[in-house]
């Protein structure tokens, strides 16, 4: 899981890092909207968005993906 800022990146840039078998890490001033276009409040510099669908705090990750049994 590596993310490298692009040349000329500043504080207004948003970086999304895909974690293997885990969430999407969103860094920067991203606005997160629900399905109706309403802004979901967030005051963190980095948020983890769920990709597995098992979270109880959607759309954010609660580490439920770690409980998944692998075949």
Backbone torsions as a table, in degrees:
resi	resn	phi	psi	omega
1	UNK	NA	92.8	178.3
2	UNK	-122.8	141.1	170.8
3	UNK	-135.9	131.5	-176.8
4	UNK	-119.2	121.5	179.0
5	UNK	-60.9	143.7	178.2
6	UNK	-74.0	159.2	178.9
7	UNK	-58.8	135.4	179.0
8	UNK	81.4	11.0	-179.8
9	UNK	-66.6	141.5	176.5
10	UNK	-131.5	-174.7	-175.0
11	UNK	-65.4	-18.7	180.0
12	UNK	-85.5	-8.4	179.2
13	UNK	-73.4	149.2	176.0
14	UNK	-114.0	132.8	177.6
15	UNK	-120.3	131.5	176.8
16	UNK	-116.1	123.9	-179.1
17	UNK	-113.8	127.3	177.9
18	UNK	-87.7	118.4	177.4
19	UNK	-89.6	128.4	179.0
20	UNK	-57.3	128.3	-179.3
21	UNK	54.4	29.8	-178.8
22	UNK	-146.8	-158.9	-174.4
23	UNK	-81.0	177.1	167.9
24	UNK	-94.1	124.5	176.1
25	UNK	-94.5	122.1	-178.3
26	UNK	-110.2	118.4	179.4
27	UNK	-115.6	135.5	178.1
28	UNK	115.0	-175.0	-173.6
29	UNK	-86.0	63.2	178.9
30	UNK	-89.1	141.8	172.1
31	UNK	-95.5	130.0	178.7
32	UNK	-106.7	126.6	-176.8
33	UNK	-115.5	146.3	174.7
34	UNK	-82.0	-177.2	-175.7
35	UNK	-65.4	-15.9	178.0
36	UNK	-99.6	2.7	178.5
37	UNK	88.8	6.4	178.0
38	UNK	-81.6	139.7	-180.0
39	UNK	-71.4	134.7	175.7
40	UNK	-97.3	119.9	-176.7
41	UNK	-59.2	142.1	178.3
42	UNK	-157.4	132.5	179.8
43	UNK	-122.1	17.5	-179.7
44	UNK	-100.4	152.0	177.3
45	UNK	-74.2	-29.0	178.5
46	UNK	-132.6	132.7	175.1
47	UNK	-123.8	149.8	177.2
48	UNK	-108.2	119.3	179.4
49	UNK	-100.5	132.1	-176.8
50	UNK	-66.4	139.2	172.9
51	UNK	-115.4	-15.7	-174.0
52	UNK	-89.3	-21.3	179.8
53	UNK	84.8	3.0	-177.9
54	UNK	-93.9	-5.8	-175.3
55	UNK	-64.8	149.9	175.9
56	UNK	-99.7	1.2	-179.5
57	UNK	-126.7	43.5	-176.8
58	UNK	-50.3	141.3	6.8
59	UNK	-89.9	8.5	-174.6
60	UNK	-86.4	152.8	-180.0
61	UNK	-79.6	137.0	174.2
62	UNK	-120.1	18.6	179.3
63	UNK	71.6	16.4	177.6
64	UNK	-61.1	-25.8	-179.7
65	UNK	-61.8	-24.1	-179.5
66	UNK	-72.7	-19.5	-179.0
67	UNK	-86.4	-6.0	-178.3
68	UNK	-68.1	135.8	176.3
69	UNK	-84.2	134.9	178.3
70	UNK	-95.5	139.8	-180.0
71	UNK	-67.5	NA	NA
